[in-house]
């Protein structure tokens, strides 16, 4: 009898714990939604303060006027936006039409909020790799008769390409690396006479 009662009490305790955990999850989710909504309101307020014309879009001229403003830097810190070069921030937020809409501003602020995450860095590296492969293929297709073999690599493409500044930069880097290697001490230095005497 006592064992059965203990099982019932345990079951009730587990059920109550699950309900509490579920309630905590719901509360955390609702709090997260409230935080996002409050953050977006702050971003919108900053957007409206920059949009001097009130047409719903920020131009480069409007943004440039506030770059040195302490007010903009204050708002950036309030929104947890870590961006040291504010002029390049405009280019980051802009989709290419020369102006930033409210939606672009909100989405960009959410992406830039806080420090870069490992996932963000991984995505950026992946995009760069894909873009680099496309550029490499375009360069290779422009000089197909001069590249032999099935493998297309960076050195062969740039060596045969017309991008002389790239080849010159690569040559300078190789020269610097050679100089550094020559300046490095040997891994196994020869023993001096004193050392040999000590060892002997």
C-alpha positions in Angstrom: 0.0 0.0 0.0 2.8 2.4 1.0 4.6 1.6 -2.3 1.5 2.4 -4.4 1.0 5.7 -2.6 4.7 6.6 -3.2 4.2 5.9 -6.9 1.2 8.2 -7.0 3.1 11.0 -5.3 6.0 10.6 -7.6 3.8 10.7 -10.7 2.1 13.8 -9.4 5.4 15.4 -8.7 6.8 14.6 -12.2 3.6 15.9 -13.8 3.7 19.1 -11.9 7.4 19.5 -12.8 6.6 19.1 -16.5 3.9 21.6 -16.3 6.2 24.1 -14.5 8.9 23.5 -17.2 6.4 24.0 -20.0 5.1 27.2 -18.3 8.7 28.5 -17.9 9.3 27.8 -21.6 6.1 29.7 -22.6 7.1 32.6 -20.3 10.6 32.7 -21.8 9.2 32.7 -25.3 6.8 35.5 -24.6 9.6 37.5 -23.0 11.8 37.0 -26.0 9.0 38.3 -28.3 8.6 41.3 -26.0 12.3 42.0 -26.1 12.4 41.8 -29.9 9.4 44.1 -30.2 10.9 46.6 -27.8 14.2 46.4 -29.7 12.5 47.0 -33.1 10.7 50.0 -31.6 14.1 51.5 -30.6 15.5 50.8 -34.1 12.5 52.5 -35.7 13.0 55.5 -33.4 16.6 55.8 -34.5 15.6 55.3 -38.1 13.1 58.2 -37.9 15.7 60.5 -36.3 18.1 59.8 -39.2 15.4 60.2 -41.9 15.4 63.9 -42.0 13.2 64.1 -45.1 10.6 61.8 -43.6 10.1 59.9 -46.8 10.7 56.5 -45.2 14.2 56.0 -46.6 17.6 57.1 -45.4 20.0 58.4 -48.1 23.7 58.4 -47.9 23.7 62.2 -47.4 21.3 61.9 -44.5 23.4 59.2 -42.9 26.7 61.0 -43.5 25.4 64.1 -41.6 25.0 62.0 -38.5 28.2 59.9 -38.7 30.1 62.2 -36.3 27.1 62.9 -34.1 27.3 61.8 -30.5 23.6 61.1 -30.7 24.1 58.4 -33.4 26.9 56.8 -31.5 24.8 56.8 -28.3 21.9 55.1 -30.1 24.3 52.5 -31.6 25.5 51.6 -28.2 21.9 51.4 -26.9 21.0 49.0 -29.7 24.1 46.9 -29.0 25.4 47.6 -32.5 29.2 47.2 -32.7 30.4 48.9 -35.9 33.5 51.1 -35.9 33.3 52.3 -39.5 29.8 53.9 -39.7 30.1 55.0 -43.3 30.7 51.4 -44.4 27.7 50.5 -42.3 25.5 52.3 -44.8 26.9 50.1 -47.6 26.2 47.0 -45.5 22.6 47.9 -44.8 21.9 49.1 -48.3 20.6 46.5 -50.8 22.2 48.4 -53.7 19.6 51.1 -54.5 21.4 53.9 -52.7 19.0 54.2 -49.7 18.0 52.2 -46.6 14.4 51.4 -45.9 13.0 50.8 -42.5 12.8 47.1 -43.1 16.5 47.0 -44.3 17.4 49.0 -41.2 15.6 46.7 -38.8 16.9 43.5 -40.4 20.5 44.9 -40.5 20.4 46.0 -36.9 19.2 42.5 -35.8 22.1 40.9 -37.7 24.7 43.2 -36.3 23.4 43.1 -32.8 26.2 42.0 -30.4 29.4 40.3 -31.4 29.8 38.0 -34.4 28.7 34.5 -33.7 30.5 31.4 -35.0 27.6 30.6 -37.3 27.7 34.0 -38.8 31.4 33.7 -39.5 30.9 30.2 -41.0 28.2 31.6 -43.3 30.4 34.4 -44.4 33.3 32.1 -45.1 31.1 29.8 -47.1 29.8 32.6 -49.2 33.3 33.9 -49.8 34.4 30.4 -51.0 31.5 30.1 -53.4 32.1 33.6 -54.8 35.8 32.9 -55.1 35.1 29.7 -57.0 32.8 31.6 -59.4 35.4 34.3 -60.0 38.1 31.7 -60.5 36.0 29.9 -63.1 35.3 33.1 -65.0 39.0 33.9 -65.1 39.8 30.4 -66.2 37.1 30.5 -69.0 38.6 33.7 -70.3 42.0 32.0 -70.9 41.1 28.3 -71.5 43.7 27.6 -74.1 46.5 28.6 -71.8 45.7 26.3 -68.8 46.5 22.7 -69.1 45.2 19.8 -67.0 41.9 19.1 -65.4 42.8 21.0 -62.2 42.2 24.7 -62.1 44.1 26.4 -59.3 44.6 29.9 -58.2 48.3 30.1 -59.2 47.7 28.8 -62.8 44.8 31.2 -63.4 46.4 34.3 -62.0 49.7 33.5 -63.7 48.0 33.5 -67.1 45.6 36.2 -66.4 45.9 39.9 -67.3 45.7 41.0 -63.7 49.3 42.2 -63.5 48.8 43.9 -60.1 47.7 40.6 -58.6 50.8 38.8 -60.0 53.0 41.6 -58.8 51.5 41.5 -55.3 51.9 37.7 -55.2 55.6 38.0 -56.3 56.2 40.6 -53.6 54.7 38.3 -50.9 56.8 35.4 -52.1 59.9 37.5 -51.9 59.1 38.6 -48.4 58.4 35.0 -47.4 61.8 33.9 -48.9 63.6 36.7 -47.0 61.9 35.7 -43.8 62.9 32.1 -44.2 66.5 33.1 -44.9 66.6 35.2 -41.7 65.3 32.4 -39.6 68.0 30.4 -37.6 68.5 26.8 -38.6 66.4 24.3 -36.7 69.5 22.2 -35.7 72.4 24.7 -35.1 75.9 23.3 -35.3 77.6 22.8 -32.0 80.3 25.3 -31.1 83.7 24.2 -29.9 82.8 24.8 -26.3 79.6 22.8 -26.7 81.4 19.9 -28.3 83.9 19.9 -25.5 81.1 19.9 -22.9 79.3 17.1 -24.7 82.6 15.1 -25.1 
